[in-house]
């Protein structure tokens, strides 16, 4: 019985350790998500002003505008 308790404790400890390593930064940058904002018929500009993908989608003025991660940030900020 004690062996099983020790095994369960080790598995739980490993899971907690893994979860702590996967933690994201507490404060993502305010320009993490970008969209291509249409400014004329055939041109657009990169507009980066959203914390989350959902905020970016909500700020679009046209369904043709796409949201994407800001290219200046590294992998640790990615979903």
C-alpha positions as CSV (number, residue, x, y, z in Angstrom):
1,X,0.0,0.0,0.0
2,X,2.8,2.4,0.8
3,X,4.4,1.7,-2.5
4,X,1.2,2.8,-4.3
5,X,1.0,6.0,-2.3
6,X,4.7,6.8,-3.2
7,X,4.0,6.2,-6.9
8,X,0.9,8.4,-6.9
9,X,2.8,11.1,-5.1
10,X,5.7,11.0,-7.6
11,X,3.3,11.2,-10.6
12,X,1.4,14.1,-9.0
13,X,4.7,15.9,-8.3
14,X,5.9,15.5,-11.9
15,X,2.5,16.8,-13.2
16,X,2.7,19.9,-11.0
17,X,6.3,20.5,-12.0
18,X,5.4,20.2,-15.7
19,X,2.4,22.6,-15.3
20,X,4.6,25.2,-13.7
21,X,7.1,25.1,-16.6
22,X,4.2,25.7,-19.1
23,X,3.1,28.9,-17.3
24,X,2.7,31.9,-19.5
25,X,3.9,35.4,-18.5
26,X,1.4,37.1,-16.2
27,X,1.1,40.3,-18.4
28,X,1.1,39.7,-22.1
29,X,2.0,42.8,-24.2
30,X,-0.9,45.0,-25.3
31,X,0.2,44.6,-28.9
32,X,0.4,40.8,-29.0
33,X,-2.2,40.4,-31.8
34,X,-2.2,42.3,-35.1
35,X,-4.5,42.7,-38.0
36,X,-4.2,44.0,-41.5
37,X,-6.4,47.1,-41.5
38,X,-7.7,48.1,-45.0
39,X,-6.9,51.8,-45.6
40,X,-7.7,51.9,-49.4
41,X,-9.0,49.7,-52.1
42,X,-5.8,47.8,-52.6
43,X,-3.6,48.6,-49.6
44,X,-3.6,47.8,-45.9
45,X,-1.5,48.6,-42.8
46,X,-0.5,46.5,-39.9
47,X,-2.4,47.5,-36.7
48,X,-1.3,45.9,-33.5
49,X,-3.5,46.8,-30.5
50,X,-5.0,43.6,-29.0
51,X,-4.1,41.5,-25.9
52,X,-6.1,38.5,-27.2
53,X,-7.1,36.9,-30.4
54,X,-10.7,37.5,-29.5
55,X,-10.1,41.2,-29.0
56,X,-8.4,41.3,-32.4
57,X,-11.4,39.6,-34.1
58,X,-13.9,41.9,-32.4
59,X,-12.0,45.0,-33.6
60,X,-12.0,44.1,-37.3
61,X,-14.1,46.4,-39.5
62,X,-14.3,43.8,-42.3
63,X,-14.3,40.0,-42.4
64,X,-11.5,40.2,-44.9
65,X,-9.1,41.5,-42.2
66,X,-7.1,38.7,-40.7
67,X,-5.7,38.5,-37.1
68,X,-2.2,37.1,-36.4
69,X,0.4,37.1,-33.7
70,X,2.8,40.1,-33.7
71,X,6.0,38.9,-35.4
72,X,8.3,40.8,-33.0
73,X,7.4,38.5,-30.0
74,X,9.0,35.2,-29.3
75,X,7.4,31.7,-28.9
76,X,6.6,32.0,-25.1
77,X,3.7,34.4,-25.9
78,X,2.1,32.0,-28.4
79,X,-1.2,30.3,-27.7
